[in-house]
């Protein structure tokens, strides 16, 4: 794909992912135009003064809940990266309709606007919490995934194609536990809900590059899942605060001991490649089902969970990942 001829729009563009995505785009891919679509004028202003002021950048204030605004913003756009979401689990639990309005109905607006404005490719960001969800955030992201996959059925006669990327916790992003542990370290005590807990982890840059790869290679209807390492949350706490006491406070409502990226039921239509899995659409009414020629189908009973992973990070490896994030935290760039 020649990105230099593309107009790219990213919803939620002022977030951690959006900033990193835009930086990689500007430095390496040089699209004709990048549109930052978000609802917070202050965050857009802060991005500008922080150096995101390239001539190819456009700042567009709007909310994905507003379909008319999405239609205006998507005019002339080739590729949409959909990163906007309410994603704080406690906030979604306390404000369930707000989560539904943004994560589900907002996603529906993105889909409709993309079809009506002739966008060619849409990649939506999802999460491991969408698999067998136990909280509302995960349930809304599961619903959003289904919307994006099934909306390819509406693409007949249109160029537009929809796909999703699903991965685990992003190290050091806003909402990550890393800033929490860094703050708690100052008191000499860090809190972990359960010492058995494991999580998938991916760096911000790895997540961005995986999304770009998905946008370049999608046919429509896929859920792309990267092969990423797991770590024990208690090891993360020890890597960040080796001298602090680790206090186990009990698992919280809506929290899992282990996360899942591919369920056993999904595995039946999933293809494994060297660096990722591709969950093909369950129905083969349209496209997105030709990945089997590029990889291998999974064995019966397979599921990809953070506690049965073949790749693990130890405390020393975690420490090396955390070092630059800690530097940003101490300089005030994170937190």
N, C-alpha and C positions, 0 to 999 in steps of 0.2 A: 504494500500500500504506500502511495506517495502522500505522506501527511502534509507536505508543503502546499498541496492544492486543496486541502480540506479545511472547512470551518468546523471547529470543535466547540461544543458547549458542555460544561460540567455543572450539574446541579449540586448545591451544597459546596460550591467551589472555594469558600473561605475556610473550610475545615482542614484538619491535618492532612487527610488524603488529597484534598483539592490542591493545597499549596504544593505538595511534593509532585503531584501529577503535572501541574502547570510548570514547575521548575524544570522537570525532565523534558517536557514538550518544548519549552523555549530553548533549552540548551542543546537538544539533540535532534528534534523532529521538525521544528520550525513550521508549524501549521500556518496557513494563510491568516487565520483569525482564531483566537480563543475567547469564548464568552464565559465569564464567571457569573453564574446565575444563583443568587442567594437573597435572603430576605433582610439581612442585617447591614445597614449602611455603614455603621461604625466599623465592622469587621472588614468591609470592602475598603474603607478609607485607610485602615491600619495596614492592609495588604499593600496598598499603593505606596505609602510612606516607608514601608519595609523593603521596597525595591521591586515590587511587582508592578512595574510601570512600562513594560515593553509596548512599542507602538501597535503590536498585534493583539494586545489585550483589550477586552471590552468588559465593563462592569455593568451588569443588568440586575437591578433590584426587582425581586419578585418571589412569590411563594408557589411551590408546586401544588398547593391547595387551590390555586387560582388558575383554572383552565384557560381563561382568556389571556392571561399574562403568559402562560406557557406557549400558547399559539403564537403570540407576538414574538416571544424570544426565540422560538425554533425556526422562524422564517429564514430560509437560506442556509440552514445548518445541515452539515453532512453526517456528523457523528455526535451522539449524545452519550456522555458518561454520567450515569445516575447515581450520585453519592449522597444526596440529601436524605436525611432520616432523623427521626427521634430515636435515640439508641441507648439512653440511660435506663437500665432495667427498673430501678425504683420509681423514676419519674413516669415511665410508661405504665407501671402497675397502679400508680396513684391517679394518673390522668388517662384512663384507657381510651376514651373517645378521641383525645388529641393524638394519641399514637395511631389510631385507626385512620383518622383524617389525613395525617401526613404520610404514613408508611404504606397504606393501602389505597385510599382514595387519591392521594397525591401521585402515587405510582400510576394509577389509572389515567390521570390527567397527562402524565408524561407520555404514556403509550398513545393516547388519542392524538395529542399534539404532534408526535413523531409521524404517525400515519398521515394526518391531515396536511402536514407541512413538507412531506416528501423527504424526511430524514432517511439515510440509507442504513445506518447501523446504530443500535442502542445497546449498551452494556450496563447492566444494573449490578450494583454491589450488594452482596448478601453476606451471611454469617453462619458459622457453625450452629448458632443458637436456633436457626430455622429448621434444623433436623430434630425430629421428635421434641418439639418445643415444650418447655415447662413454665414459661413466663409469657406475658403478652407481647413483649418485644419480639421474641422468637416466633410467636404465632403470626404477628403482622408481617415479618420478613418471609415466613413460609408462604403466606397469602400473596405477597408481592412477587415472589419467585414464580408461583403458579400463574399469576397474571402475565408476567413477561414471557414465560415459555408458551402459554396457550395463545397469546396474542399474535403469534406467528400465523395462526389460522386466519386472522383478518388481513394478512399481508398479501393475499392473492391479488394479483394485478398491481401491486405496489412494490417498490424496490426495498422497502424497509425490512430489516431483520432484527430480532430481539434475542439476546442471550444474557446469562447471569454468570457472575463470578462469586464463588463462595469460599471464604477462608476463615482462619481463626483470629485470635486476638492479635492486634497490631501493637508491637512493642513501642511504648513511649508516646502513643497517640493520645489525644485528649480523651479522657475517660478510662485510660489504661490504669492498671493498678500500680504501675511503676512510679508515677509521681506521688501516689499515696504512700508507698513504702519509703520513698526518699524523704517525705515530710515527717513520717512517723519515726524515722531513724534518729531525728534530732532529740526525741524524747527517750531514746534508749530502748524502745519497745515497738515491735511491729506486730500487727494482728493478722492471722490467717484463719479462715473459717473452718478448714479441715485439713489436716496434714496429709491426707490421701489424695487431695485434689490435684488433677493434672489439666493442662491446657495446651492446645496448639498455639504456636507463636510464629509470627512472620514480621519482618521489618517493614517499615513504611515504603521504602524503596522497592523491596521485593514485591509488595502488593501492587504498587503502581506499575511496575514492569509486567507483572502477570496480567493486569487489566489491559494494558496495551497489546500484549501478545494475543489475548482473547479477542480484542477488537479486530486485529489483523487476520485472525484465522477462523472466526466464527462463520457458521453457515446459517444459523438460526435455530433456536430451540434448545441449545445446550446449556448445561450448568457446568462451568469449568472449576475444577478443584485442584489446587496445587499440592504437591507432595512437600510437606513442611514438618519440622521437628516438633516434638512435645517436650515439655518440661514440667517438673513438679513445682507447684506454687510455693511450697516451703523452701525449695532450693533457690527460687527467685528471691525470696525474702532474705535468705542467708547470703546470697551474692551481693545484694544491695546493702545489707546491714549486718555484716559478719559479727559485730560485737554486740548487737542488740539482742534482747530477749524476744523469742517468738512466742506469742500467746495465741492459743487456739480458742476461738470464740464461738464456734458452732456455725453450721451451714445456714445461710439465709434463705428466706422464702424465694422461690423462683430460680434457685441456683442449683447447678448439677455438680456432682463429683467429677465427672469426666464429660467432655464434649465429643460430639460425633460429626464428622464431615460427610460421610456417606453411610446411609443406613443399609441394613441387610436387604430390605425390599428394593431400594434404589439400585443396589449393586447388580441386580439382574439385567439392567439396561445400561451398565457403565462400562466404559472402555478404559483400560490402563495404558498410558504411554510412559516414556522414560521419566518425565518430570511432572506429570499431572494425570488426573483422572478426568474423563468427560462423561457426565451423566447425560445420555441421549434422551430425547423426549419419549415418554411412554407410548404415545401414539405416533405412528409413522404416516400421518396424513399429509405432511408437507415436506420438511427438510430437516437437516441436523442428524440424520441417522447413518451417515456414511463414514463414521469414525472407525468402524470395525476393521476397515482395510488398513488403518494406520497403527493400530494397537491390538491388544488382546482383551477378550471378555474376562470378567472376574469369575473366580471359582464360587460355587454355591456356598452360601452362608457367610460370605465376606462382609465385613463392615469395617469402616475406617474411623477408629476412635482414638482419643488422645491417650488412652491407657493401653492400647494394643499396637501402638505405633512401632515401627522398626527403627526409627531415628529419634534419639534423645539428646538433649543438651544437659551437660553436667554443670556444676556450680562455676567452674573456671570458664567454660564456654559462655555461660550466661553473663558472667562478669565482663567479658570482652564486648558483648553486645550492648551492655548497659553503660559502659564508659562514656561514649559520646552523648548518650541521652542524659546522663548525670551532669556532664559539662554544660549542656543546654539548660538543664534545670538550675544549676548554680549561677548561670549567667542571666537568669530571668527569662529565657526564651521558651521555657516549658514550665507548666505548673498550673 
